[in-house]
Amino acid sequence: MRSRPPGTSRRPGGRPELVGRTLQAVGVAVFVSGLCFIVVQRLPGDVAYRIAAGRYGYDLVDADAAAGVREELGLDRPAWQQLLGWLGDLGRLDLGRSLVTHQPVLSEVGYFLIGTLQLAAVALLLAVVIGCPLGTAAALRPGGVVDRLTDLWVALVRALPAFLLGLILIVVLSVHLRLLPSAGHGGSTTIVLPALTLALGLSGLIARVARDAVVETRQSDHVRFAHTKGLTDRLVLLRHVARNAAAVLVPYLGVQAVVLVEGVVVVEALFSWQGLGHALVHAVFWRDIPVLQATALVLALLVVAVNTLVDLTVLWLDPRPRRQEAMS
């Protein structure tokens, strides 16, 4: 029976990563749930009164209404009993119901999750479409005109805060040119302005990272060897430079995807886009503890999921670390 040559082990490289990320997700779920519960308990004001105001309105809330909410929801129980009850329900994958709307938390958070994922995906796609070609063009002639213009673009879009850039886009594209709606959620064009606001700031950094990765890859030995075989610059760029540069760019895109998902609160508020940031702000204001915990939990698990996807993608693009582990 012939032995398998070194470097051809069939040991799955992605399985240990998935197991580790699953355990990490469980730890994140417990930690985030406990932290959110403690934060809400430490917020000023009467939790029962805020919840009653969210249900009935401030004009119709009195001490009796707040006392009824407190008794109904068991808010007079010790905090540790309330937390253990939430963790027990979480272990059964039961997120409960909103304390304000009485709707299932899973359906509410799922609705807002779709909004955030849509916004983040469109923004990331626009940033890649803008940044990668610009960075590649700058890398073809380092120090040239396009390279200097890229530096100027990076400085410009990074100097503008997201809310200021969003206001500029509203004034130009909505107020003066009347090309796009300034705010809203649901229409096919309402996502353009918030996504463009996020994408422009990100495109400059992607262009810079793509430029540096392409320059470094083009100077490598295997690319110079490809030129000696008579391959055209276009083929070398597509076959050799693009994939190796992507192995550097993908982890960065993963980090930025996490930043987009977690940092859309300002943009969602500015453009009235209904996403997790929108849900999180309202849950904090109304002390809607189940929605708050579920929203923060989903955001944290999204970070774990994105990091796992990035790691697996990098292993697929550049399997050399996995092969070296198999040979050792």
N, C-alpha and C positions, 0 to 999 in steps of 0.2 A: 504494500500500500504506500503510494507516494505521499510524501509530506507536502503541505501547502507552502509555496514560495513565500519568503518574507514580504510583508506589505500587502498581502492579499487576504488577510483574515476577514472573515465574514461577521465578526463581532459587531453588532450594531453600535455605531458611534452616537446615534441620537437618543437611544433608550435611556442610558444613565442621565442624560440631560433632562429628559421628560420626567423621570422619577424625582430628580432633585427639584425641578421646578414645581411639581405637584406638592411636595412637602413644603416648599417655600410658600405656595399659595395658601395652604392650610394655616401656616403660621401667620401670614399676612392677614388672613380673615379674622383670626382671633385677636391679633394685636390691634388692628384698625377698629374693630367693633368695640373693644374695651376702651380705646382712646377716645373715640367719638362719644361714647356714653359718658365718660368722665368730663369731657369738655362741655357737653350740654348741661350736666349737673352743676358745673361751675359758672355757667352764664348767669348774669344778673336778671332779676325778675322772677315772677311766679310762673312756672312752667304750665300749670293747669290754666291759669288766666290767659296766657298766650294761646294755648290750644283752643280754649273756648272762644277767644276773639277770632281765631281763624275759622271756626265753625259758624259762628253766629254774627260776627261783626262787632266792632268795639262799642257801638251804640247800644247793643243788646246784652252786653256782658255785665254781670254783677258778681258779688261774692258767692251767691247761691249757685250760679251757673258754673263758676270755677270749682266750687266744692263738689258739684255733681260730676264734673269731668274727672276730678281727682279720684273720686270713689269708683267711677266706672272703669278707669284705666289702671287702677291700682297704683297711682303715683304716691300714695301715702305709705307704701311698703318700703322697707330698707333698700337702698340703692343696689346692694350686692345681690339681693333677690331678683330685682328687675333685670340686672345684667345677666345673671345665670339663666333667667327665663328666655332672654333674647338669644343667648348662645345655644341653649337647648333647641329652640326653634330653628336656628341656623343650621344645626347639625342635622335636622330633618328637612333641610332646604325649604323651610317655611319662613318667609320674610315678614309675614303678618300683614296688617292693614294700616293704612295711613291714619294717624290720630285725628287729622283734620277732615279729610274727604271720605274716610271709611272705605276707600278703594284698595284693592290688593296692591301692596307695595311692588310686587314683581311686575305687574302690568304697568304701573306708573314709571318705575325706573327703566323698564324695557323701552317704553316710548321715548323717554329722554335720552337713553343710550343710543338709540338709532339716530336721533338728531345730532348728537355729538360725533358719532362715527362718520356720518355723512359729511359733516363740516370738516372734520380732521382729514378724511380721505381726499376730498376735493382740494383742500388747501395743500396737502402734501403732494398731490399729483401736479397741481399748478406750479408749485415750487420746483419740482424736479424738471418739468417741461421748460421752465424759465432758466433754472440754475445750471443744469447739466450741460446743455449745448453751449451756454455762455462760458462755463468753466473749461470745457474742452477746446473751444475756439481760442481762449486765452492761453491754454497750455501749448498749442501748436506753435506759437511765437512768443516765448517768455520775454517780457520786457517790451513787447510791441504795443501798438495802439489799443488793441482789444484787451490786452492784459492790464493796461493802465485804466481803461474805462471800467473794467471789472472791479478794480480796487476802489474806484470812485463810487460805483454802484453799491458795493458792500458797505462803505462808510455812510452812504446816504440812507439806505433802508434800515441799517442798524441804529442810526442816530434817532430815528423817529419812533416813539412809543406806539404800541398797537392802537390805543384809543385815538391818538392824534392822527395817525395814518388813516384810520377808519373815518374820522371826521373829514379829512381832506377828500377822500374818495366820495363820501356822501355829497359834499359841496360840489365837487366837479362833475361826477357821473350822474347824480340824482337831481340836485337842485338846478344846476346850470344846463347840462346836456340832456337831462331827463331820459337817460338810457336805461336805468335800472331803478327798482324800488329801494328806498332808503332803509326800510326795516320790514319785518314780517317773517312768517314761517309758513311753508307749505307750497308756495308757488315754485315753478322751475327756475325763476330768475332771482328769487329772494336769497339764494345761497351764494350768489356770485360775489357780492360785496364783502360779506364776512369772510368768505374763503380767500378772496383776493387780498384782504387786509392781512390775514395770517401768512399767505403765500409770499407776498412781497418781502416781508422781513426775513423769511426763511430762505428765499431764493439766493440772496447775496452770500450767505454762509455756505450753502450747497455749491454755489459756483466756485467759491474759494477752495473748499475741500476737494471738489472734482478737479480743479485746476492743478492743485498740488499732487493729487494721486496720479493724474495722467502724466505730469512732468516726470515724477519719480519712476513710473512704469516704463516710459519711453526711454529712460536712461539705463534700464536693466539689461543684463547680458542676453536673455532669451529674446528680447525684442530686437536687439542689434543683430543677433543671429538670424532672426526671421528676415531682416533686410538683406542679409548676405545670400539668402536663398532666392532672391529675385522677386519677393512679394511686393506688391504696390503698397504705398502708404495707407491707402484706404483699407486693404485687406489686413494689414498689420494692426491698424487701429481697431477694426471690428473683431478680429479673431484673438488677438493677444492683449492689446492694451485695455479694451473695454472690460473684459471679465476680471482681470487683475485689479483694475482700478475700482470695479464694483465691490470687490472684497474689502476695500478700505472704506468705500462710501456707504455701504449698507449698514454697518454698525452706527455710523453717524446719523443716518436716516432714522434708525430705530430710536435713538436718543431724542431726535427732534419730534418723532411721532408721539413719544411719551409727553414731551413738553407741550405739543399741540393739544393732546387730550386733556392734560391737566391745566393748561393755561388759557382755555377758551372762555373762562368766566367773564372777563372784561368784554370780549368781542360778542359773546352771546347777549350780554346785557345791553351793549351799544346798539345792536341790530335786532333786538327782541327775538333772538333765535332760541327756540326751546330745546335745550340740551341739558346735560348733567350739571353744568355750571348754574344754569337757571334753576334747576331743581334744588341744588345744594343751597343756594342763597335763600330761597323761599322756605326750605326746611329749617334752616337755622333761625330765620325770623319768626316762624310760627312754632318753633320748638317741636317740630314733627320728628321725634326721635327715630322711629323705624325708617322713615324715608331718608333721613340724614345718614344713619348707619349704613343703609343699603347703597346709597349713592357713593359714599366714601369707600365702601367695600368694593363696588364695581370699578371705581377709578383705580384703586390699588391693584386689583386683579388684572386690570388692563395693562398696567405696568409690567406685571409678571408675564402676561401673555405676549406682549410685544417683545420683551427681552428674549423669551424662548424662541419666538419666530425668527428674530435676528440671529441668534446663535445657530439655529438649524440652517438658515440661509447661508451664513458664512461658511459652515461646514460643507455645504453643497458647492459653493463657489470655489473654496480653497480647502480641499480635503487633506492637505499635507499634515496638519497637526494630528488628525485622526490616524493617518497611516503610520506616523512616527510612534504614536501610542500603541498601535497594534504590533509594531516590530519590537518594542521594548519589552 
